[in-house]
Amino acid sequence: EGNEPGDSVKITYSELLHRVCQFANVLRSQGVKKGDRVSIYLPMILELVVAMLACARIGALHSIVFAGFSADSLCERILDCGCSLLIT
């Protein structure tokens, strides 16, 4: 469920697994590997869950920064965790 009332999406576990595996392959193609740090800067949408699970699937650490944060706050979090990729 999203931030707005009535904003929801329903998918099956099979569909979720397919999307997670696809995105995990995208992360691998970008050079992300086990132990790397990835920041995720997205609102409460399905793609946030997919990105988070894809990171976990390949063993990458993820840090979620919600989309309401300012650019300066995002920059500080990226520098603090030393992430190698930002997903927006």
C-alpha positions in Angstrom: 0.0 0.0 0.0 1.2 3.5 -0.9 1.1 6.8 1.0 -2.3 7.8 -0.5 -5.5 6.2 0.6 -6.7 3.7 -2.0 -3.2 3.6 -3.6 -2.4 -0.1 -3.6 -1.1 -2.8 -5.9 -1.7 -6.5 -5.7 0.8 -9.0 -7.3 1.5 -12.7 -6.8 4.6 -14.1 -5.1 5.6 -15.4 -8.5 5.3 -12.0 -10.1 7.3 -10.5 -7.3 10.0 -13.1 -7.6 10.2 -12.5 -11.4 10.6 -8.7 -10.8 13.2 -9.2 -8.0 15.3 -11.5 -10.1 15.1 -9.1 -13.1 16.3 -6.2 -11.0 19.0 -8.3 -9.3 20.4 -9.0 -12.8 20.3 -5.3 -13.5 22.3 -4.6 -10.3 24.8 -7.3 -11.2 25.2 -5.8 -14.7 26.0 -2.5 -13.0 28.8 -4.2 -11.1 27.0 -4.5 -7.7 28.2 -7.6 -5.8 27.9 -9.1 -2.3 28.9 -6.7 0.4 28.5 -3.5 -1.7 26.3 -0.7 -0.4 23.3 0.6 -2.3 21.2 3.6 -1.4 17.5 3.5 -2.5 15.7 6.9 -2.8 12.1 6.2 -3.7 8.6 6.9 -2.5 6.4 4.1 -1.1 5.9 2.3 -4.4 6.3 -1.4 -5.5 9.7 -0.7 -7.1 11.0 0.2 -3.6 10.2 -3.3 -2.4 11.6 -4.9 -5.5 14.9 -2.9 -5.2 15.3 -3.8 -1.5 14.7 -7.5 -2.1 17.0 -7.5 -5.2 19.8 -6.1 -3.0 19.2 -8.7 -0.4 19.1 -11.5 -3.1 22.6 -10.7 -4.3 24.0 -9.9 -0.8 24.3 -6.2 -1.2 23.6 -3.9 1.8 20.8 -1.4 1.2 20.0 1.9 2.8 16.5 3.3 2.2 16.2 7.1 2.1 12.6 8.1 1.7 11.8 10.5 -1.1 10.7 13.3 1.2 14.4 14.0 2.3 16.2 17.0 0.8 19.1 16.7 -1.6 21.5 17.7 1.2 20.2 15.0 3.5 20.5 12.4 0.7 24.1 13.5 0.0 25.0 13.1 3.7 23.6 9.6 3.8 25.3 8.5 0.6 28.6 9.8 1.9 28.1 8.3 5.4 27.4 4.8 4.1 29.9 4.9 1.2 27.4 3.5 -1.3 28.4 2.5 -4.7 25.0 2.9 -6.4 21.9 5.1 -5.9 18.6 3.8 -7.1 16.0 6.6 -7.8 
